[in-house]
Amino acid sequence: MFRMTAGLGLATVLIAGTGAAFAAPVEATAGPACYSGPWKMTAMKIVAKGKTINNPSSTDILKGGAGVKLTLTATGATYDFTGSKKVFFKLQSDNTTGWDQYTGLLKVRAKVTGDREGRIAVSRTGATGDAKGSTTYTDPYVKDPSWSVRSRLAEGYYNGPIVENATFTCAGDSLRMVDEYKDHGWVRVADLRFTRI
């Protein structure tokens, strides 16, 4: 948890023969930034709205994924999907429902600015790790082959809890990220909630 001394400590020095006391300032020391360290995702909801050829007003919703572990530093983020829950989706854009399941580890380059409030931007290049995703459609039932999260990120797909350029707020043991962007007439808003581990 971030802590910072709110003010200057005082070291009192007595000057011999005068009895006068002078205060010498002691510099405040800042701890780690509020966002830094390990977190666990408790909730995620992604809503995308736009139009398709068959539907002028489509809404795609994804939610779930609790249990993803995220470790943040000023220059990177590590996602550990081990034991995380499914991410369920209901997509009006192509009339499908189902879920994505993520496994493995992914390390990405990121730039985090701010402390209790700020922004996190994740690079699509330079990621490492064996994280995989698999998609299962429920109507009709189809299970697709698994795919590499790292490879999809390199193509510009920010799947599941991987944000592209999100704002964040950090307070004590809670962290919230909101990632909003527009793409080809679609507006996508991802809202992710974390608790400190």
Secondary structure, DSSP 8 states (H G I E B T S, - for coil): ---B-SS-EEEEEE-TTT--EEEEEE---B-S-TT-EEEEEEEEEEEEEE--SS-SSEEEEEEE-TT-EEEE-SSEEEEE-TT---EEEEETTTTEEEEEEEESEEEEEEEEEESSEEEEEE-SSS-BS--EEEEEEETTEEE---EEHHHHHHTT---TT--SEEEEEEETTEEEEEEEEEETTEEEEEEEEEEE-
